[in-house]
């Protein structure tokens, strides 16, 4: 019996044929570790755990890579909040902000692992961290510049979207459509509003690394292009993540990799998002529900898993206490 799987890239259900059976290679975008994981994170992790287990049940050997983003604007903002300062860690020296960023990432990565462990989800085969792969990112950025697909501007490096003719293929958008909503933020020196950052010049007190363009840190998108191909090869079977990552994150990953000639991912698999009582989850709305909070009321991990399974993995799902009570009763 064949396995058929929806591919976001082709917008169709296709028979799944891995590159090198019985091996299957999967890369899934993992957490940005600046807060405790909520049940939307858990839903995505569970969906790809189910896919992985099913493939193994069917006799495949799965290499499953899930990254950790441990350098990011949100992590820096969280560290600044904990330090009680704004704009770069003044008052405690540059070391204070750097050390606090590291403390934040370690604390919330442990929280993420703990939450998935309580749900009984499998650990990834490899779990690379962005900060441990900087050299490989610098190599890819340099290659993009040599190929004419990227350019340096005031210590930043940007990908030139118009140099990649098939940009927008994954999200089914044209460059002209994207242009309408594009803008240049204050401080950016882009040649085109559509261009996106590969490398960001360091601000005072931030975590930074040396590069040919000055001290700075990687943009968000470059890390996944680098880590997926480093651990799974220039071409691999499945790239996964939430539907909210289709654009711009996954679109940009494709552009970065294919602009230097890498085939990249063959199947793109995306899960639908989770809302709470019909609204987007947000701390400002008071409906940000962590895995720990839910399991305090519904301690058996199968209650939450059964709730997740009540919707197709690509469809949105709405959380409510009534639906969780129903899942518990069904279980």
Long-range contacts (C-beta under 8 A, 24 or more apart in sequence): 3-55, 3-58, 5-238, 5-267, 5-269, 6-269, 6-314, 7-267, 7-268, 7-269, 8-170, 8-246, 8-268, 8-269, 8-270, 9-169, 9-170, 9-267, 9-268, 11-172, 14-267, 16-267, 18-60, 18-237, 19-235, 19-236, 19-237, 19-266, 21-60, 22-59, 22-60, 22-61, 23-60, 23-61, 23-62, 23-63, 24-55, 24-60, 24-61, 24-62, 24-63, 24-237, 24-238, 25-62, 25-63, 25-65, 25-232, 25-233, 25-236, 25-237, 25-238, 26-51, 26-52, 26-62, 26-63, 26-64, 26-65, 26-232, 26-236, 26-237, 26-238, 26-239, 26-240, 27-65, 27-66, 27-67, 27-224, 27-227, 27-228, 27-231, 27-232, 27-236, 27-238, 27-239, 27-240, 27-265, 28-64, 28-65, 28-66, 28-124, 28-239, 28-240, 28-241, 29-66, 29-67, 29-224, 29-240, 29-241, 29-242, 29-245, 29-249, 29-250, 30-66, 30-67, 30-68, 30-69, 30-124, 30-127, 31-68, 31-69, 31-108, 31-109, 31-112, 32-69, 32-72, 32-74, 32-75, 33-68, 33-69, 33-70, 33-75, 33-104, 33-105, 33-107, 33-108, 33-109, 33-111, 33-112, 34-72, 34-74, 34-75, 34-77, 34-78, 34-104, 34-105, 34-108, 35-78, 35-108, 36-108, 36-111, 36-115, 36-290, 36-291, 36-292, 37-108, 37-111, 37-112, 37-115, 37-116, 37-290, 37-291, 38-281, 38-288, 38-289, 38-290, 38-291, 39-274, 39-289, 39-290, 39-291, 39-294, 39-304, 39-319, 40-242, 40-273, 40-274, 40-281, 41-112, 41-115, 41-291, 42-115, 42-116, 42-119, 42-291, 42-304, 42-308, 43-271, 43-274, 43-308, 43-317, 44-241, 44-242, 44-271, 45-116, 45-119, 45-121, 46-119, 46-121, 46-305, 46-308, 47-271, 47-308, 47-313, 48-240, 48-269, 48-271, 49-121, 49-122, 50-313, 51-238, 51-240, 51-269, 52-122, 53-122, 62-125, 63-125, 63-126, 63-231, 63-232, 64-122, 64-124, 64-125, 64-126, 65-124, 65-125, 65-126, 65-127, 65-128, 65-227, 65-228, 65-231, 65-232, 66-124, 66-127, 67-127, 67-128, 67-129, 67-130, 67-223, 67-224, 67-227, 67-228, 68-105, 68-109, 68-127, 68-128, 68-129, 68-130, 69-130, 69-220, 69-223, 70-105, 70-109, 70-129, 70-130, 70-131, 71-101, 71-105, 71-130, 71-131, 71-207, 71-217, 71-218, 72-220, 75-101, 75-104, 75-105, 76-101, 76-206, 76-207, 78-104, 79-103, 79-104, 88-203, 88-204, 88-205, 88-206, 89-204, 89-205, 90-205, 94-204, 94-205, 96-205, 97-205, 97-206, 97-207, 98-205, 98-206, 98-207, 101-207, 111-292, 115-290, 115-291, 115-292, 118-291, 118-295, 118-301, 119-291, 119-301, 119-304, 119-305, 120-301, 126-231, 128-227, 128-230, 128-231, 130-218, 130-223, 130-227, 131-207, 133-223, 133-226, 133-227, 133-230, 134-209, 134-218, 136-226, 136-227, 136-230, 137-218, 137-222, 137-223, 137-226, 138-209, 138-211, 138-212, 140-222, 140-225, 140-226, 140-256, 140-260, 141-198, 141-199, 141-211, 141-218, 141-222, 142-212, 143-260, 144-198, 144-256, 144-259, 144-260, 147-259, 147-260, 149-255, 149-259, 149-260, 150-198, 151-191, 152-213, 153-189, 153-190, 153-191, 154-189, 154-201, 155-201, 155-202, 155-213, 155-214, 155-216, 156-188, 156-189, 156-197, 156-199, 156-200, 156-201, 156-213, 156-216, 157-197, 157-198, 157-199, 157-213, 158-190, 158-191, 158-195, 158-196, 158-197, 158-198, 159-195, 159-196, 159-197, 159-198, 159-252, 159-255, 159-256, 159-259, 160-191, 160-192, 160-195, 161-192, 161-194, 161-195, 161-196, 161-255, 162-192, 162-194, 163-259, 164-255, 164-258, 164-259, 166-258, 167-251, 167-255, 168-251, 169-251, 169-254, 170-246, 170-247, 170-250, 170-251, 170-254, 170-268, 171-246, 171-247, 171-251, 173-247, 196-221, 196-248, 196-252, 198-222, 198-256, 220-249, 221-248, 221-249, 221-252, 221-253, 221-256, 222-256, 224-249, 224-253, 225-253, 225-256, 225-257, 225-262, 225-264, 228-253, 228-264, 228-265, 229-257, 229-262, 229-264, 234-262, 234-263, 234-264, 235-262, 235-263, 235-264, 235-265, 235-266, 236-264, 236-265, 236-266, 237-265, 237-266, 237-267, 238-265, 238-266, 238-267, 238-268, 238-269, 239-264, 239-265, 239-267, 239-268, 239-269, 240-268, 240-269, 240-270, 240-271, 241-270, 241-271, 242-270, 242-271, 242-272, 242-273, 243-270, 243-271, 243-272, 243-273, 243-314, 244-273, 245-270, 246-270, 270-314, 271-313, 271-314, 272-311, 272-312, 272-313, 272-314, 272-315, 272-316, 272-317, 273-316, 273-317, 274-316, 274-317, 274-318, 274-319, 275-316, 275-317, 275-318, 275-319, 276-318, 276-319, 276-320, 277-318, 277-319, 277-320, 278-318, 289-319, 294-324, 297-324, 298-324, 298-328, 300-328, 300-331, 302-331, 303-327, 303-328, 303-331, 306-330, 306-331
